Amino acid sequence: GENVEQHPSTLSVQEGDSAVIKCTYSDSASNYFPWYKQELGKRPQLIIDIRSNVGEKKDQRIAVTLNKTAKHFSLHITETQPEDSAVYFCAARMYSGGGADGLTFGKGTHLIIQP
Amino acid sequence: DSGVTQTPKHLITATGQRVTLRCSPRSGDLSVYWYQQSLDQGLQFLIQYYNGEERAKGNILERFSAQQFPDLHSELNLSSLELGDSALYFCASSINRQGDVGYTFGSGTRLTVV
């Protein structure tokens, strides 16, 4: 099955600096890669996603890049703010049998924004 | 409010017992997914239903089962509970089978097995 590795597990950056979180996936058939933000005790919330026919997608301070050949994708947050502090999960959609199934998640990155 | 409703929010039960978690998807969404989140295992996909039919299975134990009813709400049944089943259980819904449109999580049910 699909395996998603996420690094780093913890990332501390100064407010205003950029943060980059990286993920690799194993199943070359995966074609959908969402990123979720989860605050303590709350539900994961979709912040951005990318499909395999696109190499980069941007939404204000957040961008995601995808390298299909290397099977890795990254989340970039610029001009970080205190409210960006949370756990971020990458995910890949895995396949089995006749089609798309659930998401396989990375283990998460705890992003800490230092004032 | 995400539009995905999960009940109850918290559940405390003893080992060996059986519980049922309930999920109502967003209006119009046909797919329901169940996930288990624990500190050591992270977010793990359990099972998916699409329009009443089981669509895919992930790391779901045999002691666990689920179903989706004609009104599209879903229930996750956990039986013979063990301490290690303590976790946050999330459901998510999406409008299509592929799950790449509007994939939204509910607020979760925190299960504590004592």
Interface residues (C-beta under 8 A of the other chain):
Chain A: Y32 P34 Y36 K42 R43 P44 Q45 L46 D49 R51 F89 A91 R93 M94 S96 G97 G99 A100 D101 G102 L103 T104 F105 G106 K107 G108
Chain B: S2 Y33 Y35 G42 L43 Q44 F45 L46 I47 Q48 R55 A56 G58 F90 R97 Q98 G99 D100 Y103 T104 F105 G106 S107 G108
